[in-house]
Amino acid sequence: MLFNSLEFIFIFLPIAVTLHFLAARWGVVVAVAMTTATSLLFYAWWKPAFVLLPIASIICNFWLARRIQEADQKAARVYAIVGVVANLLVLGYFKYFDFLISIFEQRNPGIADVPLALSFTTFVQIAFLVETYRHPEAHPLPRYAMFVSFFPHLIAGPIVRWSELGPQFADASRYRVNWENFACGITIFFLGLAKKVLFADNLAVHVAPVFDAASQDLPVTAIAAWGASVAYSLQLFFDFSGYSDMAIGLGLLFNFRLPLNFAAPFRATNIIDLWRRWHITLSRFLRDFVYVPLGGSALGQGRRAINLFATMVIGGLWHGANWTFIAWGAFHGILLSINHVWRTWRGLRTPTIPGRIAGWVLTFGAFTIGMTLFRSPDIETAGRLLKTMMGFGLAPVNAPIAVSFDFWAMEKQYVTEAFVRTWFGSYWSMVGTLVTAGMLAIALAIPDTMEFVDYREGEPHSDWRRGWGFLVWSPSAGWAVAIVMLFAVVFSRLNNFSEFLYYQF
Amino acid sequence: MAHRRFSLIVVAGSVLLFAGTMAANVVLDPEAVFGTGLFPPSANRNERVERLQAYKRDASSVDGLLFSSSRGVYLDHDMLAQKMGVSRLLSLSVSYGMITDHLPILSYILRDKAAREQKLKAAMLLLDADFFGTPPWTDSNINSFLPPELSGESALRYWWRYLTVFQFRLWRDVVRASLNPGRGQAGASGSNEEPVMASPSRSPTLTMSEDYRRRWNSNRPDFDRQYKKLEEFVGLCRDNGVQLTVAISPLIRQHLDQYEPGMLDALIARLSRVVAIWDFSSSTAIADHREYWLDISHFDRDVGTMMIGRIFGNDRIALAIPADFGRLRASRQN
């Protein structure tokens, strides 16, 4: 079931929230059991038989956590290692098995049929085992089951920690309706929904033709390659940050606070800051469970670069079993290392305005190049697009136009067919360029959802917030009307099936 | 404003919007799937549902079927029934009708006939060579979803879709048409006329170079799937003893010139491997004469009569049929 489907919004969600608070009248355990059951139903909606996988995983990990908690230090360490390895083996079997075979068979990997949410629940449970090893405390199974399966974060994050949600689940006062959180939650949910439906989905139709054409070795222009890569960067941002907003909003409806996942990342003027603001809970996980254990920055500049590189490659591989993700991770590892070297050389000076502009151009440009790797179905396609982006290769002028976005302008004779073919090629369009520019302006100039509502759970170490004065949300009649009207616009577009991009990871 | 009141206003507003949408769909019924009947039939009515209902009304008497797109409307149904030797011919013509529409309903009718211990005598299938293999309209738009009996889709999902679709323009058109009869709506109640088919939405409407348009029109991404469905259609008729006649509809010169030379001919040759086909697609005598055409896509009744005459014999037909109009391309000739 998708957060942006009518059956979720108007049937599942009202029932799940109502049952949660009704069940709470009989006690916290009943409410926890009820919401765990509705969450598993939410998961089963995708493929009923696959619900056995998270159930089995929850039971096994809980058993291991109990062993870790009860055992002495040495045995606990063994249990923790066994738990982490077992989780990774399950993930590896579903996600990377074909990839490994493809390396030996020297072919491109196929598309793995990964059970929904496996990548996210694996990280959530690994973090739980490690936290239990570091702070051995007993936790009840029902609360742990709800912690893993809680449907707002189950499918695509935010990647939560027990230290964040566990205490909230244990707090009996949270099992009563909190209208302040409810009002804030419903606002965040609708703003996130609008990001997905109005922005991300409108970009998707422009992105796909260019990447599909490149994968078939059809000619695309440099403008098309850059345009599609920028458009995809924005699509992914609006899609995933919209999803994360919706997850946080849903959490608040239940009176639980999930951590931030995005903090206006495209306003960042250096790549280090961008990564503090993009998919924050994944970055945090990789920092705490990969980068720091590898030694972090404690062993000198050279070792830090190696650790960063390794961490980002693992982060890339987590997104999918494909060389494109590995290359994307490696690329960002290099960028982060360069940024650290630059900082060491220059010191932490406050940048000038031209310096900030140059920093933004370089950061966004580099991120866009990375997204070309991320979106391409294979490394050959990425290579073709990157080559074109560097100025090599133009579409032949006589190639037919394959997308119809500019036909109205040609029909009205605002532009000629030759102009469109020459500059935008067969698979990109003038309309696509304008839409992308508009969306970029929105990403940069409009307050982020979390700025509107001043939500700060899991705030990143970044000075990213701006003061927006009267725009800041409050439970006023104006905001109520605005949110209902925004939902009306979104509602008129909800009939088209559109999956969230991060469901595939 | 209190947080509670804010929350309740937002929830109430959303629920009202949702409930209003469902009410509008049931009351105005733009696709005519609920059968409410409070407003005149809409141009957006779901013809695929209507034709199933038409069959159900006459199920016991129907012994002949005509499958076609809206072009088949211009065949004289009485004459066709007589020539096919059936007592009750049911036209299953629908706008943009393709083999993806025809196969499910043929399959349904044959099952139904078997349950009634009746036989279907004959069927005529009129295919459009210009559309065969292109992405079908079937199940792609709110007015083209096959009913669950035909598609196998969950009835719950089907009705949920029609209940919850937000279609403001169509609601507005239905209301306008009821306030101003005769304007804005096509297909008066009880009429057998189809709305005139516009240019396919996939095709550019502007004047493009011929070379460009031809390449555009040559793209047939769904050909293999539809070819298999045609084989299945022919097999079903054969297995159930249904006398099947297959024809390719005529095309106007303006339309023919939009295809690469020989492309349609090769396509029809490939289709004729499955079944013998009467090919009316490229007769110069018909294609070059504008008076035979209602628009770029639809031939007139005279052409329809000539087609029937050519296929079934021209006795009692007053029109002179051009020599190059229609040729039988025998099955497995290639």
Chai-1 contact restraints between the chains, C-beta under 6 A:
chainA,res_idxA,chainB,res_idxB,connection_type,confidence,min_distance_angstrom,max_distance_angstrom,comment,restraint_id
A,L6,B,T164,contact,1.0,0.0,6.0,A-B,restraint_1
A,F10,B,F18,contact,1.0,0.0,6.0,A-B,restraint_2
A,W179,B,H3,contact,1.0,0.0,6.0,A-B,restraint_3
A,W179,B,R4,contact,1.0,0.0,6.0,A-B,restraint_4
A,W179,B,S7,contact,1.0,0.0,6.0,A-B,restraint_5
A,E180,B,H3,contact,1.0,0.0,6.0,A-B,restraint_6
A,F182,B,S7,contact,1.0,0.0,6.0,A-B,restraint_7
A,A183,B,H3,contact,1.0,0.0,6.0,A-B,restraint_8
A,A183,B,F6,contact,1.0,0.0,6.0,A-B,restraint_9
A,A183,B,S7,contact,1.0,0.0,6.0,A-B,restraint_10
A,I186,B,S7,contact,1.0,0.0,6.0,A-B,restraint_11
A,I186,B,V10,contact,1.0,0.0,6.0,A-B,restraint_12
A,P400,B,Y212,contact,1.0,0.0,6.0,A-B,restraint_13
A,P400,B,R215,contact,1.0,0.0,6.0,A-B,restraint_14
A,F407,B,P204,contact,1.0,0.0,6.0,A-B,restraint_15
A,F407,B,L206,contact,1.0,0.0,6.0,A-B,restraint_16
A,M410,B,L206,contact,1.0,0.0,6.0,A-B,restraint_17
A,E411,B,L206,contact,1.0,0.0,6.0,A-B,restraint_18
A,P475,B,M1,contact,1.0,0.0,6.0,A-B,restraint_19
A,P475,B,H3,contact,1.0,0.0,6.0,A-B,restraint_20
A,P475,B,F6,contact,1.0,0.0,6.0,A-B,restraint_21
A,S476,B,M1,contact,1.0,0.0,6.0,A-B,restraint_22
A,A477,B,M1,contact,1.0,0.0,6.0,A-B,restraint_23
A,A480,B,F6,contact,1.0,0.0,6.0,A-B,restraint_24
A,A480,B,I9,contact,1.0,0.0,6.0,A-B,restraint_25
A,A480,B,V10,contact,1.0,0.0,6.0,A-B,restraint_26
A,I483,B,V10,contact,1.0,0.0,6.0,A-B,restraint_27
A,V484,B,V10,contact,1.0,0.0,6.0,A-B,restraint_28
A,V484,B,G13,contact,1.0,0.0,6.0,A-B,restraint_29
A,F487,B,S14,contact,1.0,0.0,6.0,A-B,restraint_30
A,A488,B,L17,contact,1.0,0.0,6.0,A-B,restraint_31
A,F491,B,L17,contact,1.0,0.0,6.0,A-B,restraint_32
A,F491,B,F166,contact,1.0,0.0,6.0,A-B,restraint_33
A,S492,B,F166,contact,1.0,0.0,6.0,A-B,restraint_34
A,N495,B,V165,contact,1.0,0.0,6.0,A-B,restraint_35
